[in-house]
Amino acid sequence: MVSINENVLISKLLGRDVISLNEDNTIYDAINLLAKNKIGALPVVKNQKILCGIISERDIIRELAKDIKKNLKNLLLVQS
């Protein structure tokens, strides 16, 4: 069994080169940064210092799925 040192501080595990997005970046900017850096989430900041939230792969997939569903529905309406 693997043991975990319960006294390890989070600060010891953090990466120091933080990759982030500004709140006015696009979903495509987020996709490109996630893919380029092989990461699953990014902090979103305002004025390059105030944390607004976190955007994850799951958030992006959810948003893209909405668009796909909407486009499919429109396509089906046009065909009928």
ZAFI-414097 format. One record per atom (N, C-alpha, C, O): x, y, z; residue number from 1. Coordinates in pm, whole numbers, plus 50000, padded with zeros to 5 digits. Example, Ala and Ser with C-alpha at 12.3 -4.5 7.8 and 13.67 -1.06 7.14 Angstrom:
// residues 2
<pt east="51319" north="49431" up="50780" pos="1"/>
<pt east="51230" north="49550" up="50780" pos="1"/>
<pt east="51320" north="49670" up="50780" pos="1"/>
<pt east="51424" north="49668" up="50846" pos="1"/>
<pt east="51285" north="49775" up="50708" pos="2"/>
<pt east="51367" north="49894" up="50714" pos="2"/>
<pt east="51290" north="50003" up="50787" pos="2"/>
<pt east="51341" north="50114" up="50804" pos="2"/>
***
This chain:
// residues 80
<pt east="50083" north="49882" up="50000" pos="1"/>
<pt east="50000" north="50000" up="50000" pos="1"/>
<pt east="50089" north="50125" up="50000" pos="1"/>
<pt east="50195" north="50127" up="50062" pos="1"/>
<pt east="50043" north="50228" up="49929" pos="2"/>
<pt east="50116" north="50354" up="49924" pos="2"/>
<pt east="50077" north="50439" up="50044" pos="2"/>
<pt east="49959" north="50453" up="50076" pos="2"/>
<pt east="50176" north="50495" up="50109" pos="3"/>
<pt east="50145" north="50584" up="50221" pos="3"/>
<pt east="50166" north="50728" up="50178" pos="3"/>
<pt east="50252" north="50759" up="50097" pos="3"/>
<pt east="50085" north="50814" up="50234" pos="4"/>
<pt east="50091" north="50957" up="50203" pos="4"/>
<pt east="50129" north="51032" up="50330" pos="4"/>
<pt east="50072" north="51010" up="50437" pos="4"/>
<pt east="50226" north="51119" up="50315" pos="5"/>
<pt east="50266" north="51201" up="50429" pos="5"/>
<pt east="50160" north="51309" up="50446" pos="5"/>
<pt east="50153" north="51404" up="50367" pos="5"/>
<pt east="50079" north="51296" up="50548" pos="6"/>
<pt east="49967" north="51389" up="50568" pos="6"/>
<pt east="50013" north="51528" up="50610" pos="6"/>
<pt east="49930" north="51620" up="50618" pos="6"/>
<pt east="50141" north="51546" up="50636" pos="7"/>
<pt east="50191" north="51677" up="50677" pos="7"/>
<pt east="50249" north="51759" up="50562" pos="7"/>
<pt east="50296" north="51871" up="50583" pos="7"/>
<pt east="50245" north="51703" up="50440" pos="8"/>
<pt east="50297" north="51777" up="50325" pos="8"/>
<pt east="50205" north="51894" up="50295" pos="8"/>
<pt east="50084" north="51876" up="50279" pos="8"/>
<pt east="50262" north="52012" up="50287" pos="9"/>
<pt east="50185" north="52132" up="50260" pos="9"/>
<pt east="50158" north="52146" up="50110" pos="9"/>
<pt east="50241" north="52109" up="50027" pos="9"/>
<pt east="50043" north="52199" up="50078" pos="10"/>
<pt east="50006" north="52222" up="49938" pos="10"/>
<pt east="50110" north="52309" up="49870" pos="10"/>
<pt east="50139" north="52289" up="49752" pos="10"/>
<pt east="50165" north="52405" up="49941" pos="11"/>
<pt east="50264" north="52496" up="49881" pos="11"/>
<pt east="50385" north="52420" up="49826" pos="11"/>
<pt east="50453" north="52471" up="49737" pos="11"/>
<pt east="50412" north="52301" up="49878" pos="12"/>
<pt east="50524" north="52220" up="49829" pos="12"/>
<pt east="50490" north="52149" up="49698" pos="12"/>
<pt east="50580" north="52104" up="49626" pos="12"/>
<pt east="50362" north="52138" up="49667" pos="13"/>
<pt east="50317" north="52066" up="49548" pos="13"/>
<pt east="50285" north="52158" up="49430" pos="13"/>
<pt east="50275" north="52111" up="49316" pos="13"/>
<pt east="50269" north="52285" up="49457" pos="14"/>
<pt east="50227" north="52379" up="49353" pos="14"/>
<pt east="50335" north="52405" up="49249" pos="14"/>
<pt east="50454" north="52411" up="49281" pos="14"/>
<pt east="50291" north="52419" up="49125" pos="15"/>
<pt east="50381" north="52467" up="49021" pos="15"/>
<pt east="50393" north="52618" up="49034" pos="15"/>
<pt east="50297" north="52685" up="49072" pos="15"/>
<pt east="50506" north="52671" up="49005" pos="16"/>
<pt east="50527" north="52815" up="49021" pos="16"/>
<pt east="50501" north="52894" up="48893" pos="16"/>
<pt east="50476" north="53014" up="48898" pos="16"/>
<pt east="50506" north="52826" up="48778" pos="17"/>
<pt east="50479" north="52894" up="48651" pos="17"/>
<pt east="50331" north="52877" up="48620" pos="17"/>
<pt east="50291" north="52780" up="48555" pos="17"/>
<pt east="50251" north="52972" up="48666" pos="18"/>
<pt east="50107" north="52962" up="48652" pos="18"/>
<pt east="50065" north="53006" up="48512" pos="18"/>
<pt east="50101" north="53114" up="48466" pos="18"/>
<pt east="49989" north="52921" up="48446" pos="19"/>
<pt east="49933" north="52952" up="48316" pos="19"/>
<pt east="49788" north="52989" up="48341" pos="19"/>
<pt east="49714" north="52914" up="48405" pos="19"/>
<pt east="49747" north="53106" up="48293" pos="20"/>
<pt east="49610" north="53151" up="48319" pos="20"/>
<pt east="49551" north="53217" up="48196" pos="20"/>
<pt east="49621" north="53247" up="48099" pos="20"/>
<pt east="49422" north="53240" up="48202" pos="21"/>
<pt east="49347" north="53312" up="48099" pos="21"/>
<pt east="49292" north="53439" up="48159" pos="21"/>
<pt east="49268" north="53446" up="48280" pos="21"/>
<pt east="49272" north="53538" up="48076" pos="22"/>
<pt east="49198" north="53656" up="48119" pos="22"/>
<pt east="49051" north="53630" up="48094" pos="22"/>
<pt east="49015" north="53549" up="48009" pos="22"/>
<pt east="48965" north="53698" up="48165" pos="23"/>
<pt east="48822" north="53674" up="48153" pos="23"/>
<pt east="48766" north="53710" up="48015" pos="23"/>
<pt east="48656" north="53669" up="47981" pos="23"/>
<pt east="48842" north="53785" up="47936" pos="24"/>
<pt east="48794" north="53821" up="47802" pos="24"/>
<pt east="48854" north="53732" up="47692" pos="24"/>
<pt east="48833" north="53759" up="47574" pos="24"/>
<pt east="48927" north="53627" up="47729" pos="25"/>
<pt east="48974" north="53530" up="47630" pos="25"/>
<pt east="48855" north="53448" up="47581" pos="25"/>
<pt east="48750" north="53444" up="47645" pos="25"/>
<pt east="48873" north="53381" up="47467" pos="26"/>
<pt east="48766" north="53299" up="47411" pos="26"/>
<pt east="48779" north="53153" up="47454" pos="26"/>
<pt east="48881" north="53112" up="47509" pos="26"/>
<pt east="48675" north="53077" up="47427" pos="27"/>
<pt east="48677" north="52934" up="47456" pos="27"/>
<pt east="48788" north="52866" up="47375" pos="27"/>
<pt east="48848" north="52769" up="47420" pos="27"/>
<pt east="48813" north="52918" up="47254" pos="28"/>
<pt east="48919" north="52861" up="47171" pos="28"/>
<pt east="49057" north="52890" up="47229" pos="28"/>
<pt east="49148" north="52808" up="47216" pos="28"/>
<pt east="49074" north="53006" up="47292" pos="29"/>
<pt east="49199" north="53035" up="47362" pos="29"/>
<pt east="49221" north="52933" up="47474" pos="29"/>
<pt east="49332" north="52882" up="47493" pos="29"/>
<pt east="49115" north="52903" up="47546" pos="30"/>
<pt east="49124" north="52806" up="47656" pos="30"/>
<pt east="49159" north="52668" up="47603" pos="30"/>
<pt east="49246" north="52600" up="47659" pos="30"/>
<pt east="49093" north="52624" up="47496" pos="31"/>
<pt east="49121" north="52493" up="47437" pos="31"/>
<pt east="49267" north="52484" up="47395" pos="31"/>
<pt east="49334" north="52385" up="47422" pos="31"/>
<pt east="49317" north="52588" up="47329" pos="32"/>
<pt east="49456" north="52587" up="47283" pos="32"/>
<pt east="49555" north="52581" up="47399" pos="32"/>
<pt east="49652" north="52506" up="47392" pos="32"/>
<pt east="49530" north="52658" up="47504" pos="33"/>
<pt east="49622" north="52656" up="47619" pos="33"/>
<pt east="49619" north="52522" up="47693" pos="33"/>
<pt east="49723" north="52471" up="47734" pos="33"/>
<pt east="49500" north="52466" up="47708" pos="34"/>
<pt east="49488" north="52337" up="47775" pos="34"/>
<pt east="49563" north="52230" up="47696" pos="34"/>
<pt east="49638" north="52151" up="47753" pos="34"/>
<pt east="49542" north="52228" up="47566" pos="35"/>
<pt east="49607" north="52127" up="47482" pos="35"/>
<pt east="49758" north="52146" up="47476" pos="35"/>
<pt east="49835" north="52051" up="47490" pos="35"/>
<pt east="49800" north="52269" up="47454" pos="36"/>
<pt east="49943" north="52299" up="47442" pos="36"/>
<pt east="50019" north="52261" up="47568" pos="36"/>
<pt east="50132" north="52211" up="47561" pos="36"/>
<pt east="49958" north="52284" up="47683" pos="37"/>
<pt east="50026" north="52260" up="47810" pos="37"/>
<pt east="49989" north="52128" up="47876" pos="37"/>
<pt east="50036" north="52097" up="47985" pos="37"/>
<pt east="49904" north="52050" up="47809" pos="38"/>
<pt east="49863" north="51919" up="47859" pos="38"/>
<pt east="49811" north="51926" up="48003" pos="38"/>
<pt east="49853" north="51851" up="48091" pos="38"/>
<pt east="49717" north="52019" up="48023" pos="39"/>
<pt east="49656" north="52039" up="48154" pos="39"/>
<pt east="49504" north="52031" up="48141" pos="39"/>
<pt east="49451" north="52042" up="48030" pos="39"/>
<pt east="49435" north="52013" up="48251" pos="40"/>
<pt east="49290" north="51995" up="48248" pos="40"/>
<pt east="49208" north="52114" up="48294" pos="40"/>
<pt east="49085" north="52113" up="48282" pos="40"/>
<pt east="49273" north="52217" up="48346" pos="41"/>
<pt east="49200" north="52334" up="48395" pos="41"/>
<pt east="49293" north="52454" up="48400" pos="41"/>
<pt east="49415" north="52441" up="48409" pos="41"/>
<pt east="49233" north="52572" up="48394" pos="42"/>
<pt east="49310" north="52697" up="48398" pos="42"/>
<pt east="49242" north="52798" up="48491" pos="42"/>
<pt east="49119" north="52809" up="48490" pos="42"/>
<pt east="49320" north="52871" up="48570" pos="43"/>
<pt east="49260" north="52981" up="48644" pos="43"/>
<pt east="49226" north="53094" up="48547" pos="43"/>
<pt east="49298" north="53118" up="48450" pos="43"/>
<pt east="49117" north="53162" up="48575" pos="44"/>
<pt east="49075" north="53278" up="48495" pos="44"/>
<pt east="49090" north="53401" up="48583" pos="44"/>
<pt east="49037" north="53406" up="48694" pos="44"/>
<pt east="49164" north="53500" up="48532" pos="45"/>
<pt east="49193" north="53618" up="48613" pos="45"/>
<pt east="49142" north="53745" up="48548" pos="45"/>
<pt east="49121" north="53752" up="48427" pos="45"/>
<pt east="49124" north="53844" up="48631" pos="46"/>
<pt east="49083" north="53978" up="48587" pos="46"/>
<pt east="49201" north="54070" up="48614" pos="46"/>
<pt east="49259" north="54067" up="48723" pos="46"/>
<pt east="49236" north="54151" up="48519" pos="47"/>
<pt east="49348" north="54244" up="48531" pos="47"/>
<pt east="49478" north="54172" up="48570" pos="47"/>
<pt east="49562" north="54229" up="48640" pos="47"/>
<pt east="49493" north="54050" up="48525" pos="48"/>
<pt east="49612" north="53968" up="48545" pos="48"/>
<pt east="49646" north="53939" up="48691" pos="48"/>
<pt east="49759" north="53898" up="48721" pos="48"/>
<pt east="49550" north="53960" up="48783" pos="49"/>
<pt east="49583" north="53932" up="48923" pos="49"/>
<pt east="49467" north="53886" up="49009" pos="49"/>
<pt east="49490" north="53820" up="49110" pos="49"/>
<pt east="49344" north="53919" up="48974" pos="50"/>
<pt east="49230" north="53884" up="49058" pos="50"/>
<pt east="49165" north="53758" up="49003" pos="50"/>
<pt east="49117" north="53757" up="48890" pos="50"/>
<pt east="49163" north="53652" up="49082" pos="51"/>
<pt east="49105" north="53527" up="49038" pos="51"/>
<pt east="48954" north="53540" up="49024" pos="51"/>
<pt east="48884" north="53579" up="49118" pos="51"/>
<pt east="48903" north="53507" up="48905" pos="52"/>
<pt east="48758" north="53511" up="48878" pos="52"/>
<pt east="48697" north="53372" up="48888" pos="52"/>
<pt east="48580" north="53357" up="48924" pos="52"/>
<pt east="48777" north="53269" up="48857" pos="53"/>
<pt east="48726" north="53133" up="48859" pos="53"/>
<pt east="48824" north="53039" up="48791" pos="53"/>
<pt east="48940" north="53074" up="48768" pos="53"/>
<pt east="48775" north="52921" up="48760" pos="54"/>
<pt east="48856" north="52820" up="48694" pos="54"/>
<pt east="48775" north="52762" up="48579" pos="54"/>
<pt east="48657" north="52731" up="48595" pos="54"/>
<pt east="48837" north="52749" up="48463" pos="55"/>
<pt east="48774" north="52686" up="48347" pos="55"/>
<pt east="48839" north="52549" up="48328" pos="55"/>
<pt east="48962" north="52538" up="48327" pos="55"/>
<pt east="48757" north="52447" up="48313" pos="56"/>
<pt east="48809" north="52311" up="48300" pos="56"/>
<pt east="48768" north="52250" up="48166" pos="56"/>
<pt east="48683" north="52304" up="48095" pos="56"/>
<pt east="48831" north="52138" up="48134" pos="57"/>
<pt east="48792" north="52065" up="48013" pos="57"/>
<pt east="48643" north="52032" up="48018" pos="57"/>
<pt east="48574" north="52041" up="47916" pos="57"/>
<pt east="48595" north="51994" up="48133" pos="58"/>
<pt east="48454" north="51959" up="48149" pos="58"/>
<pt east="48364" north="52078" up="48117" pos="58"/>
<pt east="48261" north="52062" up="48051" pos="58"/>
<pt east="48401" north="52198" up="48161" pos="59"/>
<pt east="48323" north="52318" up="48131" pos="59"/>
<pt east="48316" north="52341" up="47980" pos="59"/>
<pt east="48210" north="52374" up="47926" pos="59"/>
<pt east="48428" north="52322" up="47914" pos="60"/>
<pt east="48435" north="52344" up="47769" pos="60"/>
<pt east="48352" north="52240" up="47695" pos="60"/>
<pt east="48277" north="52274" up="47603" pos="60"/>
<pt east="48364" north="52115" up="47735" pos="61"/>
<pt east="48286" north="52009" up="47670" pos="61"/>
<pt east="48137" north="52036" up="47688" pos="61"/>
<pt east="48059" north="52018" up="47594" pos="61"/>
<pt east="48097" north="52078" up="47806" pos="62"/>
<pt east="47956" north="52109" up="47833" pos="62"/>
<pt east="47907" north="52219" up="47739" pos="62"/>
<pt east="47797" north="52209" up="47684" pos="62"/>
<pt east="47986" north="52323" up="47721" pos="63"/>
<pt east="47947" north="52435" up="47636" pos="63"/>
<pt east="47942" north="52393" up="47489" pos="63"/>
<pt east="47849" north="52429" up="47417" pos="63"/>
<pt east="48041" north="52316" up="47445" pos="64"/>
<pt east="48041" north="52268" up="47307" pos="64"/>
<pt east="47924" north="52173" up="47282" pos="64"/>
<pt east="47865" north="52175" up="47173" pos="64"/>
<pt east="47888" north="52092" up="47380" pos="65"/>
<pt east="47775" north="52001" up="47366" pos="65"/>
<pt east="47644" north="52079" up="47347" pos="65"/>
<pt east="47558" north="52037" up="47270" pos="65"/>
<pt east="47630" north="52192" up="47416" pos="66"/>
<pt east="47511" north="52277" up="47398" pos="66"/>
<pt east="47502" north="52324" up="47253" pos="66"/>
<pt east="47395" north="52320" up="47193" pos="66"/>
<pt east="47615" north="52368" up="47198" pos="67"/>
<pt east="47617" north="52416" up="47060" pos="67"/>
<pt east="47585" north="52304" up="46962" pos="67"/>
<pt east="47511" north="52324" up="46866" pos="67"/>
<pt east="47641" north="52186" up="46986" pos="68"/>
<pt east="47614" north="52072" up="46898" pos="68"/>
<pt east="47466" north="52036" up="46902" pos="68"/>
<pt east="47404" north="52012" up="46798" pos="68"/>
<pt east="47410" north="52033" up="47021" pos="69"/>
<pt east="47267" north="52000" up="47036" pos="69"/>
<pt east="47181" north="52103" up="46963" pos="69"/>
<pt east="47085" north="52068" up="46895" pos="69"/>
<pt east="47215" north="52231" up="46980" pos="70"/>
<pt east="47140" north="52338" up="46914" pos="70"/>
<pt east="47151" north="52326" up="46763" pos="70"/>
<pt east="47050" north="52337" up="46692" pos="70"/>
<pt east="47271" north="52303" up="46712" pos="71"/>
<pt east="47291" north="52291" up="46567" pos="71"/>
<pt east="47220" north="52169" up="46511" pos="71"/>
<pt east="47164" north="52176" up="46402" pos="71"/>
<pt east="47222" north="52059" up="46583" pos="72"/>
<pt east="47154" north="51938" up="46540" pos="72"/>
<pt east="47003" north="51960" up="46535" pos="72"/>
<pt east="46936" north="51917" up="46441" pos="72"/>
<pt east="46952" north="52027" up="46636" pos="73"/>
<pt east="46808" north="52056" up="46640" pos="73"/>
<pt east="46769" north="52144" up="46521" pos="73"/>
<pt east="46667" north="52119" up="46456" pos="73"/>
<pt east="46849" north="52246" up="46492" pos="74"/>
<pt east="46822" north="52333" up="46378" pos="74"/>
<pt east="46829" north="52257" up="46246" pos="74"/>
<pt east="46748" north="52280" up="46157" pos="74"/>
<pt east="46926" north="52168" up="46234" pos="75"/>
<pt east="46941" north="52088" up="46113" pos="75"/>
<pt east="46820" north="51999" up="46093" pos="75"/>
<pt east="46771" north="51986" up="45981" pos="75"/>
<pt east="46771" north="51937" up="46199" pos="76"/>
<pt east="46654" north="51852" up="46190" pos="76"/>
<pt east="46528" north="51930" up="46152" pos="76"/>
<pt east="46442" north="51880" up="46079" pos="76"/>
<pt east="46518" north="52054" up="46203" pos="77"/>
<pt east="46404" north="52139" up="46166" pos="77"/>
<pt east="46406" north="52176" up="46020" pos="77"/>
<pt east="46302" north="52178" up="45954" pos="77"/>
<pt east="46525" north="52205" up="45967" pos="78"/>
<pt east="46540" north="52243" up="45827" pos="78"/>
<pt east="46506" north="52125" up="45736" pos="78"/>
<pt east="46447" north="52144" up="45630" pos="78"/>
<pt east="46542" north="52005" up="45776" pos="79"/>
<pt east="46519" north="51886" up="45694" pos="79"/>
<pt east="46373" north="51841" up="45694" pos="79"/>
<pt east="46330" north="51771" up="45602" pos="79"/>
<pt east="46298" north="51880" up="45794" pos="80"/>
<pt east="46158" north="51833" up="45799" pos="80"/>
<pt east="46062" north="51924" up="45727" pos="80"/>
<pt east="45942" north="51896" up="45723" pos="80"/>
***
